[in-house]
């Protein structure tokens, strides 16, 4: 009887020992580490080169789209244009940041945008070819009081746009215009015919000076014809 109890006790101890060994051999389950706030802010989730390339590609795409949109879209934005601009900003934001939401990634993207824009501006200022490619060239849309229909259609202008530009520059009608030129910036510059231009202060001073001269000549002639 005592022998059986001893055997039972030994078996129980052996079972406990084996269970303990198996538990010790199991890999410890680690709780996933939560990244710190500073890690999330400053650590970039994508390579820096990829961030720069994404930004450059988006910049180039937007430049091409605006060139294709024409000069009119650069100066005047209506309600639909504002909607497109807002949606475009959201679309290109995803294309630039990718899977990265860090502050450092945003700073790199912003610095890349500012840098490439400054480089393009310097290139445009120094090269006529680059200026024509990036900004375009002036286009005449009114000649001697006549709107050029072909150019107006190509640029997406309306007759109302021309009439408004004439009124804003002291004219009353398109037939008063000697030439109307749409600049690369999208602004329509109107030159009125000499007979339709408003008198300036210099013109008025010149007329008054001539009148005073005529009065002196007339007075001198009267004294000469009636000697004392």
C-alpha positions, 0 to 999 in steps of 0.5 A, a space after each residue: 500500500 505504501 509502495 503504491 502511494 510512493 509510485 503515485 506521488 512520483 508520477 504526480 511529481 513527474 507530471 508536474 515537472 514535465 508540465 513546468 518544462 513545457 511552459 518554460 519552453 513556450 516563447 513568451 507572448 510580447 505585447 506589441 509596442 505602441 510607438 511614442 508620440 515623437 516617433 509618429 511625428 518625426 519618423 518618416 514611413 517612406 524613403 526620403 527619395 520617394 517623397 522627393 520624387 512624388 513631390 516633383 512629379 505632382 508639381 510637373 503634372 499640375 504645371 502641365 494641366 494648367 498650361 493645357 487649361 489655357 491662360 484664361 483659367 490663370 486670371 479668372 476663377 469662377 465657382 466651378 474653378 474653385 471646386 476643381 482647385 479644392 478637389 485637386 488639392 485633396 487628390 495631389 495631397 494623397 499622391 505626395 504623402 503616400 502612406 506617410 503622415 509624419 511632420 518630417 515628411 511634410 516638411 520635406 515635401 514643402 521644402 521640395 515644392 518651394 525649391 523646385 518652384 524657385 528653380 523654375 522661376 529662375 530658369 524662366 527669368 533667364 531663358 526665353 525658351 523656358 519662359 515660353 514653355 512654362 508661361 506661354 507667350 502673349 496672344 493678340 485677341 483684338 486688332 483695330 476694334 475687331 475681335 479675332 474669333 479664332 484666337 478667342 475660341 482657342 483660348 476659351 474666351 467669351 465676348 463678355 470677357 473682352 467687353 469687361 476688360 475694355 470697361 475696366 481700362 476706361 473704354 466703352 466698346 470693343 471698337 474703341 480698342 486699337 489692340 487687345 493682348 492676353 498676357 501669359 498671366 491671364 490678364 487682358 491688356 487693352 490699348 485704346 485708339 488715340 481718339 478714344 483715350 481719356 485725357 490725362 493731367 499732362 494732356 490738360 496741362 499741355 492744352 492750358 499752356 497752349 491756350 495761355 500762349 495763344 492769349 499772349 500772342 493775341 494780346 501782343 497782336 492787338 497792342 501792335 495794331 493799336 499803337 499808343 
